[in-house]
Amino acid sequence: MRLVVGRGVLDSLREEVSRFNPHSVFLVTDDVVAELHSDRVLEALGDVRCLVLGSGEEIKSLDVLKRIWRWLFRFGASRKSLLVALGGGTVLDVGGFAASTYMRGMLLANVPTTLLAQADAAVGGKNGVNYLGKNIIGGFYDPHLVVIDVSFLETLKRDSLLSGLAEIIKHGVVGDEEIFSLIERKGFSVLEEDSEFLVRRSIEVKMRVVSRDPREEKGIRMILNLGHTVGHALELLSRYSIQHGFAVAIGMVVSCLIAEEVNGFQEADRVIRLLENVGLPTRFELSSKSIGRVISLMKRDKKAWRGGIVMVLPVRIGRVEIRCVKEDRVRKALRMVLS
Ligand SMILES: NC(=O)c1ccc[n+]([C@@H]2O[C@H](COP(=O)([O-])OP(=O)(O)OC[C@H]3O[C@@H](n4cnc5c(N)ncnc54)[C@H](O)[C@@H]3O)[C@@H](O)[C@H]2O)c1
């Protein structure tokens, strides 16, 4: 995989793509990104065929997938053609799945445009659509090229930036104390000066973990799910009205409180303070009945094991471990954060 990160690197997109000698080039994006950035991207890429999808989570569907396959086929794409997926995590997920399955796999370039996609979704190879449930159908397929231009972030709304920042903070807790303390020093304004550094380092944490367990078979990759067991449950209960990163932030707080009891983690307050300082939520109001629902969703999650709940817990900032936690302990922490 070739990775290019920087401000203005979009200008080198055509040159980067030509390294792969594709038979033809196809661009898939969503309507918001097309409206804001397609002129610039088409200028950088040259004359390519473009398919504009709707936007939001709905585009991760079988219908959209079929639409992409049909479009590729109709315009004569081959296995040596290259698909550029331009957009947030949704476009990258559905575009990546389409590229990985079209004629058993064509060339793929990810050009992420949200902070979440730049710091997380663009690398690691996971893709998929929502059918029967979120991300139920999908696969692993590494993009051949990833071009990350942080200038795309200038048109993002604050909530979207915050959602991406939550994943960067997560990467800090999982494996990079330096990113964590940089955000601690600068707060939300860290994104004004240091977005390139944060994206680069965040990707490094993810790649380090993924390279040891590329297909999520050894349980190592699971540490990237810090905050996600609770986060997914909250997303589902709120019918996806809560931003993914916001749910992960609350999930991280729960993990920190459990870690305090289970392994003597001493920096829970530090994590909570940082999340609050940048403007991420650390609490969520739920009825006690809904807390029971969160527990059962967590148990149904693939991380449930022998009556306990398998969770990723911080040991110190920059290091986490996987532990099976008794249900009572989880319930106690959930009550502190969710009511
Ligand atoms: N494959 C992975 O490893 C992985 C990792 C994390 C998340 N995901 C997936 O990513 C998805 C969420 O990604 P997301 O948060 O990027 O959401 P998204 O793709 O829906 O983008 C959020 C919104 O921002 C708009 N947008 C995109 N770029 C913009 C820009 N530069 N300026 C202004 N608006 C812009 C989009 O049109 C959309 O409306 C979820 O489906 C999640 O499952 C995948």
The ligand as a Gaussian input file, in Angstrom:
#p B3LYP/6-31G(d) Opt

LIG

0 1
 N      -13.476000       0.627000       7.459000
 C      -13.068000       1.090000       8.611000
 O      -12.006000       0.731000       9.110000
 C      -13.920000       2.085000       9.340000
 C      -13.435000       2.686000      10.514000
 C      -14.228000       3.631000      11.138000
 C      -15.471000       3.951000      10.623000
 N      -15.915000       3.332000       9.482000
 C      -17.216000       3.670000       8.910000
 O      -17.167000       5.018000       8.508000
 C      -18.488000       5.556000       8.514000
 C      -18.464000       6.914000       9.145000
 O      -17.554000       7.728000       8.434000
 P      -17.642000       9.321000       8.456000
 O      -17.772000       9.791000       9.849000
 O      -16.539000       9.822000       7.632000
 O      -19.084000       9.578000       7.835000
 P      -19.604000       9.965000       6.379000
 O      -18.848000       9.292000       5.319000
 O      -21.082000       9.743000       6.414000
 O      -19.320000      11.516000       6.325000
 C      -20.014000      12.375000       7.204000
 C      -20.649000      13.544000       6.430000
 O      -19.614000      14.434000       6.056000
 C      -19.720000      14.757000       4.665000
 N      -18.373000      15.075000       4.229000
 C      -17.384000      14.236000       3.857000
 N      -16.264000      14.923000       3.613000
 C      -16.543000      16.230000       3.811000
 C      -15.789000      17.431000       3.728000
 N      -14.485000      17.421000       3.440000
 N      -16.410000      18.578000       4.028000
 C      -17.723000      18.620000       4.380000
 N      -18.489000      17.517000       4.471000
 C      -17.903000      16.334000       4.199000
 C      -20.348000      13.532000       4.064000
 O      -20.998000      13.835000       2.864000
 C      -21.332000      13.115000       5.146000
 O      -22.524000      13.849000       5.013000
 C      -19.360000       4.553000       9.252000
 O      -20.182000       3.888000       8.344000
 C      -18.355000       3.584000       9.875000
 O      -18.875000       2.270000       9.972000
 C      -15.159000       2.429000       8.827000

